[in-house]
Amino acid sequence: MRVAEAVPFTRFDPRWGGIAITLGTAIPSAAVLGFADLRITAIILAATAVAALGLIGDMTPLPVLARLTVQSVAAGGVVLCGVQITLTGQWPDGPVTVMWIVGVANCFSLLNSTDRLLPAVTTITAVFLAGTALILEEPAIAVLLAAMACASLGLLGVRTPMGGSRSLFIGFVLTCSAVLLIAGRGQDTIAAGLVLPALVAIADTGFAFAGTGQITDRLHRGGLAPQVVVGTYGAAAAATGLLCLIVAMGLLAPLTAAAAGTALVAVGAFLCRPRRAVPAGRPATEQMSRLIYAGAVPQQARDPRRWDGEGLC
């Protein structure tokens, strides 16, 4: 029996987790901050728009071009409201910011492949970014990130369907918040401040594009239980978040922190070698079925005919 036939096929699966984290972040933030800060308001509205796009993608397939277009327009609106990477101080900073926000937001989508993985990484990353915002005297950003951390924490113990709406919203808010925190600072601080909060998601996507499979896949094939995989990712997110805090306090040079975080994640990923290789094109049905029911395999692997927004774009 084919692996795809081992799991019942349904055309539409409501993604209540995405709706919950969107409302749980947007409503408390708006209630506390109001609409006085144009930058925060723009981030909330744009992230909600891409979350709505993800929800539509959960219900019916959308062309990749349409997804990228809506995401780019949302990111462009945020840039016009003052959320911008200040590399040169000239007009190229706008397109660079849009590409970074869209690219990194989609990297977070791949973390949606294992049950509770994305909420764990989001909670830890948001907590450390909120602490960094307080150190840098950006209380509005800290409130937004604290609301997201609480909303994600509430989903850690719930096995509720998650989809593109949640992952896109999370990626958008985290990326835009990081951009706000590094705006107007030195180029070394900009580089470290952009890379460190998203390093786990970027590394996972990089391994996927390199053809070696996501780091999550390597960990699962190495025999680790889904809970251990989530804990491993959480530890990596905590390490990179701590480096952000240390840089904000001025205790470590930004480029040194970025290099240390990158080396830590890269070495850890390369050490996660599968114990037994699975031939390409011939998945081990029994092993794959076990991972599917454990929530460790992306939806695309469960049924190639179905595209529900859990991957890129």
SULBELVEN-V194756 format. One record per helix or strand. SS is the DSSP state (h for helix, s for strand). FROM is the first residue (numbers start at 1). LEN is the number of residues. Records with the same first field share a line. If there is no record, write none. Layout:
# SULBELVEN-V194756
SS=FROM-LEN ; FROM-LEN
This chain:
# SULBELVEN-V194756
h=3-4 ; 16-18 ; 38-22 ; 64-17 ; 92-22 ; 117-19 ; 139-17 ; 164-19 ; 187-23 ; 215-7 ; 226-23 ; 254-18 ; 285-9 ; 299-4
